[in-house]
């Protein structure tokens, strides 16, 4: 790798931004403005409607379970068959709501990526910025890959994150209400004295959820940096391979083939080591996520069993509490279950911001005498000022 190329890679690969989210959104958020505003809001609200319908179906299934098990406990065949007759409606509603969510989500992702890619390509080509970045030593490795692929990797999860966050909020409100209403209070006998805990299932759900989330965030905190470092090594490997191909004649003439071979192998060893580090961190997080997945369906049943045995709950109520507790923990553990995806998104968003920064720097230079005048239809993106590197 040439000295200029190495300096360019180092300047961008080691640049840590405190404002990656803000700067990335300054570009991507433009989808909800201007000419694309109507399309963006149509699919956004359509997606929100689909998620609300999914919640209604889930609450309906919870109440259906309660009604069925109460009928079975009472051995009331007529009531049981009446409840079973509602199954086709629940299935149809769930299928329709799910299909609406998938259509709105994936269409939104397609159009959002189209907007960002067009904007970045327009700026990249405008006034020969692709040439200036190379000549000024400011080009990040593989800018075309970042525009074509990292944009997709950085945008698609954002829609899924928004879905998860919105669904988690709705689920918490709905199913904590069920825990509160059905679970009620519990009285504990403590050596002749009694202690009454109001809304004990709600309290248990909140404590359990926050404990698991905090523990997993603490254990998985190094994963963000590990993924970013791995991506940097992979970018450098692609850069080395591309540089060797583009300067094949010069490398052959200088007899530098063995040296380049050794450098590429060294870079790949870095990729392997950093990938293994991610595996270790991901394994630690899996201890929590898999353990949580096994414990959650059982925890609420165990907690509510004494009240059921004392006659304070019906069998249907016990099953309903278990299902509602599971739904609340799914909402609480959204960050736990998606921590690795958040880390992957942050790394890809940072790589896209590298390109944006390079385009900004190239535009800030004095124009070359041969530069054409900017076209009126060119796409300009106004970004906030960069923060200094850490």
SEDRENDREN-196301 format. One record per residue (C-alpha): residue number from 1; residue in three letters; x negated, y, z. Coordinates in Angstrom, 1 decimal. Each point is the difference from the previous one (the first is absolute). Layout:
// SEDRENDREN-196301
+------+------+--------+--------+--------+
| resi | resn |   east |  north |     up |
+------+------+--------+--------+--------+
|  NUM |  ALA |      X |      Y |      Z |
...
+------+------+--------+--------+--------+
// end
This chain:
// SEDRENDREN-196301
+------+------+--------+--------+--------+
| resi | resn |   east |  north |     up |
+------+------+--------+--------+--------+
|    1 |  UNK |    0.0 |    0.0 |    0.0 |
|    2 |  UNK |   -1.4 |    3.4 |   -0.9 |
|    3 |  UNK |   -0.8 |    2.6 |    2.7 |
|    4 |  UNK |    2.9 |    2.2 |   -1.2 |
|    5 |  UNK |    2.5 |   -2.9 |    0.0 |
|    6 |  UNK |   -1.2 |   -1.2 |    3.4 |
|    7 |  UNK |    0.4 |    3.6 |    1.4 |
|    8 |  UNK |    3.5 |    0.2 |   -1.5 |
|    9 |  UNK |    1.0 |   -3.3 |    1.5 |
|   10 |  UNK |   -1.3 |    0.8 |    3.4 |
|   11 |  UNK |    1.6 |    3.4 |    0.2 |
|   12 |  UNK |    3.4 |   -1.5 |   -0.7 |
|   13 |  UNK |   -0.2 |   -3.4 |    1.6 |
|   14 |  UNK |   -1.2 |    1.4 |    3.4 |
|   15 |  UNK |    2.4 |    2.9 |    0.0 |
|   16 |  UNK |    2.5 |   -0.4 |    2.8 |
|   17 |  UNK |    3.1 |    2.2 |   -0.1 |
|   18 |  UNK |    2.2 |    0.8 |    2.9 |
|   19 |  UNK |    2.7 |    1.2 |   -2.3 |
|   20 |  UNK |    0.3 |   -2.9 |   -2.5 |
|   21 |  UNK |    3.7 |   -0.2 |    0.6 |
|   22 |  UNK |    0.6 |    3.7 |   -0.4 |
|   23 |  UNK |   -2.0 |    0.3 |   -3.2 |
|   24 |  UNK |    1.4 |   -3.1 |   -1.5 |
|   25 |  UNK |    3.5 |    1.2 |    0.7 |
|   26 |  UNK |   -0.7 |    3.4 |   -1.5 |
|   27 |  UNK |   -0.2 |   -1.8 |   -3.4 |
|   28 |  UNK |    2.4 |   -2.9 |    0.5 |
|   29 |  UNK |    2.7 |    2.1 |    1.6 |
|   30 |  UNK |    0.3 |    2.0 |   -3.1 |
|   31 |  UNK |    2.3 |   -2.8 |   -1.3 |
|   32 |  UNK |    2.8 |    1.5 |    2.1 |
|   33 |  UNK |   -0.5 |    3.4 |   -1.6 |
|   34 |  UNK |    0.4 |    1.6 |   -3.4 |
|   35 |  UNK |    1.3 |   -2.0 |   -3.0 |
|   36 |  UNK |   -0.1 |   -3.4 |    1.7 |
|   37 |  UNK |    1.9 |    1.2 |    3.1 |
|   38 |  UNK |    3.4 |   -1.3 |   -1.0 |
|   39 |  UNK |   -1.3 |   -3.5 |   -0.9 |
|   40 |  UNK |   -2.1 |   -0.2 |    3.2 |
|   41 |  UNK |    2.9 |    0.9 |    2.3 |
|   42 |  UNK |    2.5 |   -2.3 |   -1.8 |
|   43 |  UNK |   -2.1 |   -3.1 |    0.6 |
|   44 |  UNK |   -1.0 |    1.1 |    3.5 |
|   45 |  UNK |    3.6 |    0.4 |    1.1 |
|   46 |  UNK |    1.0 |   -3.1 |   -1.8 |
|   47 |  UNK |   -2.7 |   -1.9 |    1.9 |
|   48 |  UNK |    1.1 |    1.4 |    3.3 |
|   49 |  UNK |    3.6 |   -1.0 |   -0.8 |
|   50 |  UNK |   -1.1 |   -3.6 |   -0.7 |
|   51 |  UNK |   -1.9 |   -0.1 |    3.3 |
|   52 |  UNK |    3.0 |    1.2 |    1.9 |
|   53 |  UNK |    2.2 |   -2.7 |   -1.6 |
|   54 |  UNK |   -2.6 |   -2.7 |    0.9 |
|   55 |  UNK |    0.2 |    1.2 |    3.6 |
|   56 |  UNK |    3.8 |   -0.3 |    0.0 |
|   57 |  UNK |   -0.3 |   -3.6 |   -1.3 |
|   58 |  UNK |   -2.6 |   -0.9 |    2.7 |
|   59 |  UNK |    2.3 |    1.4 |    2.8 |
|   60 |  UNK |    2.9 |   -1.9 |   -1.5 |
|   61 |  UNK |   -2.0 |   -3.2 |    0.0 |
|   62 |  UNK |   -0.9 |    0.6 |    3.7 |
|   63 |  UNK |    3.7 |    0.5 |    1.0 |
|   64 |  UNK |    1.0 |   -3.0 |   -2.2 |
|   65 |  UNK |   -2.5 |   -2.2 |    1.9 |
|   66 |  UNK |    1.5 |    1.2 |    3.3 |
|   67 |  UNK |    3.5 |   -0.8 |   -1.1 |
|   68 |  UNK |   -0.9 |   -3.4 |   -1.4 |
|   69 |  UNK |   -1.8 |   -1.2 |    3.1 |
|   70 |  UNK |    2.7 |    1.3 |    2.3 |
|   71 |  UNK |    2.6 |   -2.0 |   -2.1 |
|   72 |  UNK |   -2.2 |   -3.1 |    0.2 |
|   73 |  UNK |   -0.5 |    0.4 |    3.8 |
|   74 |  UNK |    3.8 |    0.2 |    0.4 |
|   75 |  UNK |    0.5 |   -2.8 |   -2.5 |
|   76 |  UNK |    2.5 |    2.2 |   -1.9 |
|   77 |  UNK |    0.1 |   -1.5 |   -3.5 |
|   78 |  UNK |    2.4 |    2.6 |   -1.4 |
|   79 |  UNK |   -2.2 |    2.9 |    1.1 |
|   80 |  UNK |   -3.2 |   -1.7 |   -1.2 |
|   81 |  UNK |    1.4 |   -0.6 |   -3.5 |
|   82 |  UNK |    1.2 |    3.6 |   -0.1 |
|   83 |  UNK |   -3.5 |    1.2 |    0.8 |
|   84 |  UNK |   -1.5 |   -2.4 |   -2.6 |
|   85 |  UNK |    2.3 |    1.4 |   -2.7 |
|   86 |  UNK |   -2.0 |    3.3 |    0.3 |
|   87 |  UNK |   -3.2 |   -1.6 |   -1.2 |
|   88 |  UNK |    0.6 |    0.7 |   -3.8 |
|   89 |  UNK |    0.5 |    3.7 |    0.8 |
|   90 |  UNK |   -3.2 |    0.2 |    2.0 |
|   91 |  UNK |   -1.9 |   -1.9 |   -2.7 |
|   92 |  UNK |    1.3 |    2.2 |   -2.8 |
|   93 |  UNK |   -0.6 |    3.2 |    2.0 |
|   94 |  UNK |   -3.6 |   -1.0 |    0.8 |
|   95 |  UNK |   -0.7 |   -1.0 |   -3.6 |
|   96 |  UNK |    1.4 |    3.3 |   -1.3 |
|   97 |  UNK |   -1.8 |    2.2 |    2.5 |
|   98 |  UNK |   -3.3 |   -1.8 |   -0.6 |
|   99 |  UNK |    0.2 |    0.3 |   -3.7 |
|  100 |  UNK |    0.7 |    3.7 |    0.3 |
|  101 |  UNK |   -3.0 |    0.5 |    2.2 |
|  102 |  UNK |   -2.3 |   -1.9 |   -2.4 |
|  103 |  UNK |    1.2 |    1.9 |   -3.1 |
|  104 |  UNK |   -0.3 |    3.4 |    1.6 |
|  105 |  UNK |   -3.3 |   -0.7 |    1.7 |
|  106 |  UNK |   -1.8 |   -1.4 |   -3.1 |
|  107 |  UNK |    1.4 |    2.6 |   -2.4 |
|  108 |  UNK |   -1.1 |    2.7 |    2.4 |
|  109 |  UNK |   -3.5 |   -1.5 |    0.1 |
|  110 |  UNK |   -0.2 |   -0.1 |   -3.8 |
|  111 |  UNK |    1.0 |    3.6 |   -0.5 |
|  112 |  UNK |   -2.1 |    1.3 |    2.9 |
|  113 |  UNK |   -3.1 |   -1.6 |   -1.4 |
|  114 |  UNK |    0.8 |    1.4 |   -3.4 |
|  115 |  UNK |    0.1 |    3.5 |    1.4 |
|  116 |  UNK |   -3.3 |   -0.2 |    1.9 |
|  117 |  UNK |   -1.9 |   -1.8 |   -2.7 |
|  118 |  UNK |    1.1 |    2.6 |   -2.6 |
|  119 |  UNK |   -1.0 |    2.8 |    2.3 |
|  120 |  UNK |   -3.4 |   -1.3 |    0.7 |
|  121 |  UNK |   -0.8 |   -1.0 |   -3.6 |
|  122 |  UNK |    1.1 |    3.4 |   -1.2 |
|  123 |  UNK |   -2.5 |    1.7 |    2.4 |
|  124 |  UNK |   -2.7 |   -2.5 |   -0.7 |
|  125 |  UNK |    0.1 |    0.7 |   -3.7 |
|  126 |  UNK |    0.8 |    3.7 |    0.2 |
|  127 |  UNK |   -3.0 |    2.2 |   -0.9 |
|  128 |  UNK |   -2.3 |   -3.1 |   -0.1 |
|  129 |  UNK |    0.0 |   -0.6 |    3.7 |
|  130 |  UNK |   -0.9 |   -3.6 |   -0.6 |
|  131 |  UNK |   -3.3 |    1.2 |   -1.6 |
|  132 |  UNK |   -0.7 |    2.7 |    2.6 |
|  133 |  UNK |    0.3 |   -2.4 |    2.9 |
|  134 |  UNK |   -2.7 |   -2.2 |   -1.6 |
|  135 |  UNK |   -2.3 |    2.9 |   -0.8 |
|  136 |  UNK |    0.4 |    1.6 |    3.4 |
|  137 |  UNK |   -0.6 |   -3.3 |    1.8 |
|  138 |  UNK |    3.4 |    0.2 |    1.7 |
|  139 |  UNK |    1.8 |   -2.9 |   -1.6 |
|  140 |  UNK |    1.1 |   -2.7 |    2.4 |
|  141 |  UNK |   -0.6 |   -3.6 |   -1.1 |
|  142 |  UNK |    2.6 |   -1.3 |   -2.5 |
|  143 |  UNK |    2.3 |    3.0 |   -0.1 |
|  144 |  UNK |    2.1 |   -1.7 |   -2.7 |
|  145 |  UNK |    0.5 |   -3.0 |    2.2 |
|  146 |  UNK |    1.1 |    2.2 |    2.9 |
|  147 |  UNK |    2.5 |    1.8 |   -2.2 |
|  148 |  UNK |    1.4 |   -3.1 |   -1.6 |
|  149 |  UNK |    0.0 |   -2.5 |    2.9 |
|  150 |  UNK |   -0.7 |    1.8 |    3.3 |
|  151 |  UNK |    3.0 |    2.3 |   -0.7 |
|  152 |  UNK |    2.2 |   -3.0 |   -0.2 |
|  153 |  UNK |   -1.5 |   -1.6 |    3.2 |
|  154 |  UNK |    0.4 |    3.3 |    1.8 |
|  155 |  UNK |    3.6 |    0.8 |   -1.1 |
|  156 |  UNK |    1.8 |   -3.3 |    0.1 |
|  157 |  UNK |   -0.6 |   -0.7 |    3.7 |
|  158 |  UNK |    1.2 |    3.5 |    0.8 |
|  159 |  UNK |    3.4 |   -0.9 |   -1.2 |
|  160 |  UNK |   -0.1 |   -3.2 |    2.0 |
|  161 |  UNK |   -1.2 |    1.9 |    3.1 |
|  162 |  UNK |    2.8 |    2.4 |   -0.3 |
|  163 |  UNK |    2.5 |   -2.9 |   -0.3 |
|  164 |  UNK |   -1.5 |   -1.7 |    3.0 |
|  165 |  UNK |    0.0 |    3.2 |    2.1 |
|  166 |  UNK |    3.6 |    0.9 |   -1.0 |
|  167 |  UNK |    1.3 |   -3.5 |    0.6 |
|  168 |  UNK |   -1.8 |   -0.3 |    3.3 |
|  169 |  UNK |    1.6 |    3.2 |    1.2 |
|  170 |  UNK |    3.5 |   -1.1 |   -1.0 |
|  171 |  UNK |   -0.5 |   -3.5 |    1.5 |
|  172 |  UNK |   -1.2 |    1.4 |    3.3 |
|  173 |  UNK |    3.1 |    2.2 |    0.3 |
|  174 |  UNK |    2.4 |   -2.8 |   -1.0 |
|  175 |  UNK |   -1.4 |   -2.9 |    1.8 |
|  176 |  UNK |   -1.1 |    1.8 |    3.2 |
|  177 |  UNK |    3.7 |    0.9 |    0.2 |
|  178 |  UNK |    0.9 |   -3.7 |   -0.2 |
|  179 |  UNK |   -2.5 |   -0.8 |    2.7 |
|  180 |  UNK |    1.4 |    2.7 |    2.2 |
|  181 |  UNK |    3.6 |   -0.9 |   -0.5 |
|  182 |  UNK |   -0.2 |   -3.8 |    0.1 |
|  183 |  UNK |   -2.9 |   -0.4 |    2.4 |
|  184 |  UNK |    1.2 |    2.4 |    2.6 |
|  185 |  UNK |   -1.7 |    0.0 |    3.4 |
|  186 |  UNK |   -1.6 |   -2.8 |    2.0 |
|  187 |  UNK |   -0.2 |   -0.4 |    3.8 |
|  188 |  UNK |   -3.0 |   -1.7 |    1.5 |
|  189 |  UNK |    0.1 |   -1.4 |    3.6 |
|  190 |  UNK |   -3.2 |    1.0 |    1.9 |
|  191 |  UNK |    0.0 |   -1.6 |    3.4 |
|  192 |  UNK |    3.4 |    1.1 |    1.1 |
|  193 |  UNK |   -0.1 |    3.2 |   -2.0 |
|  194 |  UNK |    1.3 |    0.5 |   -3.5 |
|  195 |  UNK |   -1.5 |    2.0 |   -2.8 |
|  196 |  UNK |    2.2 |    1.0 |   -2.9 |
|  197 |  UNK |   -1.8 |    0.8 |   -3.3 |
|  198 |  UNK |    2.3 |    1.9 |   -2.4 |
|  199 |  UNK |   -0.4 |   -0.8 |   -3.7 |
|  200 |  UNK |   -2.7 |   -2.6 |    0.8 |
|  201 |  UNK |   -0.2 |   -1.4 |   -3.6 |
|  202 |  UNK |   -0.6 |    3.5 |   -1.4 |
|  203 |  UNK |   -2.7 |    0.6 |    2.6 |
|  204 |  UNK |   -1.6 |   -3.3 |   -0.8 |
|  205 |  UNK |    0.1 |    0.7 |   -3.7 |
|  206 |  UNK |   -1.6 |    3.4 |    0.4 |
|  207 |  UNK |   -2.8 |   -1.3 |    2.3 |
|  208 |  UNK |   -0.7 |   -3.0 |   -2.2 |
|  209 |  UNK |    0.0 |    2.0 |   -3.2 |
|  210 |  UNK |   -2.4 |    2.7 |    1.2 |
|  211 |  UNK |   -2.3 |   -2.4 |    1.7 |
|  212 |  UNK |   -0.5 |   -2.2 |   -3.2 |
|  213 |  UNK |   -0.3 |    3.1 |   -2.2 |
|  214 |  UNK |   -2.6 |    1.7 |    2.2 |
|  215 |  UNK |   -2.0 |   -3.3 |    0.4 |
|  216 |  UNK |   -0.1 |   -0.6 |   -3.8 |
|  217 |  UNK |   -0.9 |    3.5 |   -0.9 |
|  218 |  UNK |   -2.9 |   -0.1 |    2.5 |
|  219 |  UNK |   -1.3 |   -3.4 |   -1.3 |
|  220 |  UNK |    0.5 |    0.9 |   -3.7 |
|  221 |  UNK |   -1.4 |    3.6 |    0.2 |
|  222 |  UNK |   -3.3 |   -1.0 |   -1.7 |
|  223 |  UNK |    1.8 |   -1.4 |   -3.0 |
|  224 |  UNK |    0.6 |    3.3 |   -1.7 |
|  225 |  UNK |   -3.7 |    0.9 |   -0.2 |
|  226 |  UNK |   -0.9 |   -3.6 |   -0.9 |
|  227 |  UNK |    2.3 |    0.0 |   -3.0 |
|  228 |  UNK |   -1.3 |    3.4 |   -1.1 |
|  229 |  UNK |   -3.6 |   -1.3 |    0.2 |
|  230 |  UNK |    0.9 |   -3.1 |   -2.0 |
|  231 |  UNK |    1.6 |    2.1 |   -2.7 |
|  232 |  UNK |   -3.0 |    2.2 |   -0.2 |
|  233 |  UNK |   -2.3 |   -3.0 |   -0.6 |
|  234 |  UNK |    2.3 |   -1.4 |   -2.6 |
|  235 |  UNK |    0.1 |    3.4 |   -1.8 |
|  236 |  UNK |   -3.8 |    0.2 |    0.1 |
|  237 |  UNK |   -0.2 |   -3.6 |   -1.5 |
|  238 |  UNK |    2.3 |    1.1 |   -2.9 |
|  239 |  UNK |   -2.1 |    3.1 |   -0.4 |
|  240 |  UNK |   -3.3 |   -2.0 |   -0.2 |
|  241 |  UNK |    1.4 |   -2.4 |   -2.5 |
|  242 |  UNK |    1.5 |    2.7 |   -2.2 |
|  243 |  UNK |   -3.3 |    2.0 |    0.2 |
|  244 |  UNK |   -2.0 |   -3.1 |   -1.0 |
|  245 |  UNK |    2.3 |   -0.6 |   -3.0 |
|  246 |  UNK |   -0.1 |    3.7 |   -1.2 |
|  247 |  UNK |   -3.8 |    0.2 |    0.3 |
|  248 |  UNK |   -0.9 |   -3.5 |   -1.2 |
|  249 |  UNK |   -2.5 |    1.2 |   -2.6 |
|  250 |  UNK |   -1.8 |    2.2 |    2.5 |
|  251 |  UNK |   -0.1 |   -2.7 |    2.6 |
|  252 |  UNK |   -1.5 |   -2.5 |   -2.5 |
|  253 |  UNK |   -2.6 |    2.5 |   -1.3 |
|  254 |  UNK |   -1.1 |    0.8 |    3.5 |
|  255 |  UNK |    0.0 |   -3.7 |    1.1 |
|  256 |  UNK |    2.2 |    0.9 |    2.9 |
|  257 |  UNK |    2.4 |   -3.0 |   -0.4 |
|  258 |  UNK |   -1.3 |   -2.0 |    3.0 |
|  259 |  UNK |    0.1 |    3.1 |    2.2 |
|  260 |  UNK |    3.6 |    0.7 |   -1.0 |
|  261 |  UNK |    0.9 |   -3.6 |    0.5 |
|  262 |  UNK |   -1.3 |    0.1 |    3.6 |
|  263 |  UNK |    1.8 |    3.3 |    0.7 |
|  264 |  UNK |    3.3 |   -1.4 |   -1.3 |
|  265 |  UNK |   -0.4 |   -3.1 |    2.2 |
|  266 |  UNK |   -0.8 |    2.2 |    3.0 |
|  267 |  UNK |    3.1 |    2.0 |   -0.6 |
|  268 |  UNK |    2.1 |   -3.1 |   -0.3 |
|  269 |  UNK |   -1.4 |   -1.3 |    3.3 |
|  270 |  UNK |    1.3 |    3.2 |    1.6 |
|  271 |  UNK |    3.4 |   -0.8 |   -1.5 |
|  272 |  UNK |    0.0 |   -3.5 |    1.5 |
|  273 |  UNK |   -1.2 |    1.2 |    3.4 |
|  274 |  UNK |    2.6 |    2.7 |    0.2 |
|  275 |  UNK |    2.7 |   -2.3 |   -1.2 |
|  276 |  UNK |   -0.9 |   -2.5 |    2.8 |
|  277 |  UNK |    0.3 |    2.8 |    2.5 |
|  278 |  UNK |    3.6 |    0.7 |   -1.2 |
|  279 |  UNK |    0.8 |   -3.7 |    0.4 |
|  280 |  UNK |   -1.2 |    0.1 |    3.6 |
|  281 |  UNK |    2.1 |    3.1 |    0.8 |
|  282 |  UNK |    3.0 |   -1.4 |   -1.8 |
|  283 |  UNK |   -0.3 |   -3.2 |    1.9 |
|  284 |  UNK |    0.1 |    1.9 |    3.3 |
|  285 |  UNK |    3.2 |    1.8 |   -1.0 |
|  286 |  UNK |    1.6 |   -3.3 |   -1.1 |
|  287 |  UNK |   -0.3 |   -1.3 |    3.5 |
|  288 |  UNK |    2.4 |    2.7 |    1.1 |
|  289 |  UNK |    2.3 |    0.0 |   -3.0 |
|  290 |  UNK |    0.5 |   -3.8 |   -0.1 |
|  291 |  UNK |    0.2 |   -0.3 |    3.7 |
|  292 |  UNK |    2.6 |    2.8 |    0.0 |
|  293 |  UNK |    1.9 |   -1.8 |   -2.7 |
|  294 |  UNK |    0.3 |   -3.2 |    2.0 |
|  295 |  UNK |    0.8 |    1.7 |    3.3 |
|  296 |  UNK |    2.6 |    2.6 |   -1.0 |
|  297 |  UNK |    2.9 |   -2.4 |   -0.9 |
|  298 |  UNK |   -0.6 |   -1.8 |    3.3 |
|  299 |  UNK |   -0.6 |    2.9 |    2.4 |
|  300 |  UNK |    3.5 |    1.5 |    0.0 |
|  301 |  UNK |    1.7 |   -3.4 |    0.4 |
|  302 |  UNK |   -2.3 |   -0.8 |    2.9 |
|  303 |  UNK |    0.7 |    3.4 |    1.6 |
|  304 |  UNK |    3.7 |   -0.2 |   -0.4 |
|  305 |  UNK |    0.4 |   -3.7 |    0.9 |
|  306 |  UNK |    0.4 |    0.6 |    3.8 |
|  307 |  UNK |    2.9 |    2.4 |   -0.6 |
|  308 |  UNK |    1.6 |   -2.5 |   -2.4 |
|  309 |  UNK |   -0.3 |   -2.8 |    2.5 |
|  310 |  UNK |    1.6 |    2.2 |    2.7 |
|  311 |  UNK |    3.0 |    0.6 |   -2.3 |
|  312 |  UNK |   -0.9 |    3.6 |   -0.8 |
|  313 |  UNK |   -0.4 |   -0.7 |   -3.7 |
|  314 |  UNK |    1.8 |   -2.2 |   -2.5 |
|  315 |  UNK |   -1.9 |   -2.3 |   -2.4 |
|  316 |  UNK |    0.8 |    2.4 |   -2.9 |
|  317 |  UNK |   -1.4 |    2.9 |    2.0 |
|  318 |  UNK |   -3.2 |   -1.9 |    0.8 |
|  319 |  UNK |   -0.5 |   -0.7 |   -3.7 |
|  320 |  UNK |    0.8 |    3.6 |   -1.0 |
|  321 |  UNK |   -2.5 |    1.3 |    2.6 |
|  322 |  UNK |   -2.7 |   -2.2 |   -1.4 |
|  323 |  UNK |    0.6 |    1.1 |   -3.6 |
|  324 |  UNK |    0.3 |    3.7 |    1.0 |
|  325 |  UNK |   -3.2 |   -0.2 |    2.0 |
|  326 |  UNK |   -1.8 |   -1.5 |   -3.0 |
|  327 |  UNK |    1.3 |    2.8 |   -2.2 |
|  328 |  UNK |   -1.3 |    2.7 |    2.4 |
|  329 |  UNK |   -3.4 |   -1.6 |    0.2 |
|  330 |  UNK |   -0.2 |   -0.2 |   -3.8 |
|  331 |  UNK |    0.6 |    3.7 |    0.1 |
|  332 |  UNK |   -2.5 |    0.7 |    2.8 |
|  333 |  UNK |   -2.6 |   -2.2 |   -1.6 |
|  334 |  UNK |    0.2 |    1.6 |   -3.4 |
|  335 |  UNK |   -3.4 |    1.6 |    0.6 |
|  336 |  UNK |   -1.4 |   -3.2 |    1.4 |
|  337 |  UNK |    1.1 |   -2.0 |   -3.1 |
|  338 |  UNK |   -1.1 |    2.6 |   -2.5 |
|  339 |  UNK |   -3.3 |    1.2 |    1.6 |
|  340 |  UNK |   -2.1 |   -1.7 |   -2.6 |
|  341 |  UNK |    2.1 |    1.4 |   -2.8 |
|  342 |  UNK |   -0.3 |    3.5 |    1.5 |
|  343 |  UNK |   -3.8 |   -0.4 |    0.1 |
|  344 |  UNK |    0.0 |   -1.1 |   -3.7 |
|  345 |  UNK |    2.2 |    2.9 |   -1.0 |
|  346 |  UNK |   -2.3 |    2.5 |    1.9 |
|  347 |  UNK |   -3.1 |   -1.3 |   -1.8 |
|  348 |  UNK |    1.7 |    0.2 |   -3.4 |
|  349 |  UNK |    1.4 |    3.5 |    0.7 |
|  350 |  UNK |   -3.5 |    1.1 |    1.0 |
|  351 |  UNK |   -1.4 |   -1.2 |   -3.3 |
|  352 |  UNK |    2.7 |    2.0 |   -1.9 |
|  353 |  UNK |   -0.8 |    3.1 |    2.0 |
|  354 |  UNK |   -3.6 |   -0.4 |   -1.0 |
|  355 |  UNK |    1.0 |    0.4 |   -3.6 |
|  356 |  UNK |    2.2 |    3.0 |    0.9 |
|  357 |  UNK |   -2.9 |    1.6 |    1.8 |
|  358 |  UNK |   -2.3 |   -0.6 |   -2.9 |
|  359 |  UNK |    2.5 |    1.6 |   -2.4 |
|  360 |  UNK |    0.4 |    3.0 |    2.4 |
|  361 |  UNK |   -3.8 |    0.4 |    0.1 |
|  362 |  UNK |   -0.3 |   -0.2 |   -3.8 |
|  363 |  UNK |    2.7 |    2.6 |   -0.5 |
|  364 |  UNK |   -1.7 |    2.4 |    2.4 |
|  365 |  UNK |   -3.1 |    0.2 |   -2.2 |
|  366 |  UNK |   -0.4 |    2.8 |   -2.4 |
|  367 |  UNK |    1.3 |   -1.0 |   -3.4 |
|  368 |  UNK |   -2.4 |   -1.0 |   -2.7 |
|  369 |  UNK |   -0.2 |    2.2 |   -3.1 |
|  370 |  UNK |    1.4 |   -2.8 |   -2.1 |
|  371 |  UNK |    2.9 |   -0.6 |    2.3 |
|  372 |  UNK |    3.4 |    0.4 |   -1.7 |
|  373 |  UNK |    2.6 |    2.3 |    1.6 |
|  374 |  UNK |    2.3 |   -1.9 |    2.3 |
|  375 |  UNK |    3.2 |   -1.2 |   -1.5 |
|  376 |  UNK |    3.3 |    1.5 |    1.4 |
|  377 |  UNK |    1.4 |   -3.5 |    0.3 |
|  378 |  UNK |   -2.9 |   -1.3 |    2.1 |
|  379 |  UNK |    0.9 |   -1.5 |    3.3 |
|  380 |  UNK |   -1.6 |    1.8 |    3.0 |
|  381 |  UNK |    0.1 |   -1.4 |    3.5 |
|  382 |  UNK |   -0.4 |    2.5 |    2.8 |
|  383 |  UNK |   -1.8 |   -1.7 |    2.9 |
|  384 |  UNK |   -0.9 |    1.1 |    3.5 |
|  385 |  UNK |   -3.6 |    0.9 |    0.7 |
|  386 |  UNK |   -2.2 |   -3.0 |    0.9 |
|  387 |  UNK |   -1.1 |   -0.5 |    3.5 |
|  388 |  UNK |   -3.7 |   -0.6 |    0.7 |
|  389 |  UNK |   -1.3 |   -3.5 |    0.0 |
|  390 |  UNK |   -0.2 |   -1.7 |    3.4 |
+------+------+--------+--------+--------+
// end
